[in-house]
Amino acid sequence: MANFPHTRTYVRFSFDSPLILGGESYVCEGVLRNLSLQGCSIVSDRELVLGSIVRVSLLLPDQVRALPIEIGRVIWAQGFGCGLEFMELSLPTRLRLGRILRVSLVDFLNARKLRECERAVV
């Protein structure tokens, strides 16, 4: 297992959503694996370099338009997977991201409560 030299401040929620990623001289596609207020992990069709700056458009479920991550920085990279730290988000993007993550939190808590109830019945 890789040793990553960073710590996470926020809980990340699992996703499996397409994304479009762009760097200084490329555009590629990928898949969002998890998401928080401060970052995400992705798998893309291109190996990204540690420390590189990217722009990402997240195509999230139940969203009419993509969620733009204006500036993200690669904070770990392992093959085609990497972690991004969000360096710059506009206020509208930050508000949308907060709403999306609140829904994910409610879904997570409801699923956990349901599992606890099912165990109590058995």
N, C-alpha and C positions, 0 to 999 in steps of 0.2 A: 504494500500500500504506500502511496506517495505521501511525503511529509510536506504540508503546505504551510508557508511562513506567514499566514494571516489568520485572523479570527473573525468570526461572524458576529455582528451585533444584533441582527434581526433573524427571526425564524424564517426559513425558506419553505415554500409550499410547492408540492410537485405539480408539474404541468407537462404536457406532451403536445406542444403547439409549434407550428412552423414559424420561421423568422427569416428575415432578410438582413444580411450583415454586410457592412461596407467599411473598408479601410482606405488608406491613402491611394492605393492603386488597384483595388479589386472590389468586386461585389460577389457575394456567394450566398448560399442558402444554408439553413440549419434547422435544428429543433431545440426548443426551449425545454430544459429538464426540470429546473426549479427556479423560483422567483421570490425576492424579498424587496423591501423598500430600498435597499442599498445595492442590490446586485442580483446576479443570476448565474446559473451554469447552463451551458449549451453544448451541443455537438454540432459541428458544421462540416461541410464538405471540403474544408481547407484547414490545414494546421496553422494556428495563430501563434505569434511570437509573444512571449512574456513581456509585458510592459507596453505593447502596442495599443494605439488608440483606435476605437471603432465607433461606428454609428449603427444602431440596430432598430429595426421595425418589428415589433412583436405582433403576430397575428393570433390574438387570444380568442378563445371561445366566447360566444355571446357578446362580442364587440363588433360594432359596425365598421370601425376603421382601426388601422394599426396603431399600436402604442409606440410612439417614437422615443427612443433613448438617444438623446442628442450626442452625448459623449460618454463612452465607456472605456475602461482600461482593463486589459487582460492581466489578472492578478495570479492566475495559475494556468498552466497548460500541460496537458497530458495527451499526446496523440491528437486526435481530432476533437477532443473535449477540452473545455476551458471554463474558467470562472471569470465573470466580468464584474467590476465595481462600477457603479453608476457615478460618474464624475459631474455630470451636468444634466439636470432635468428641468424643463420649464414648469411653472406653477400648474398649468392645466394638466400636464403629464403626471406630475407628482400627485395631484388630486385624483386623477383617474386610477393611477396605480394603487393608491390608498383604498379606493372603493373596491377594486378588483381583489385586493388582498383581504379586505374585511369579509367579502363573500367567501373566499377560500377558508378563512378562519372559522366562520360560522359552519361551513360544510364539514370541516375537520372536527369541530367540537360535537356536532350532531352525530357524525359517524362514530366517534368515540363513545358517546352516550348510548347509542344504539347497541354497540358491541357489549358495553357493560350490562345493559338490560338483558340482552340475549344470554350472557353468561349467568346472570342471576336466575333466569328461568330454568336453566339446565340443571 
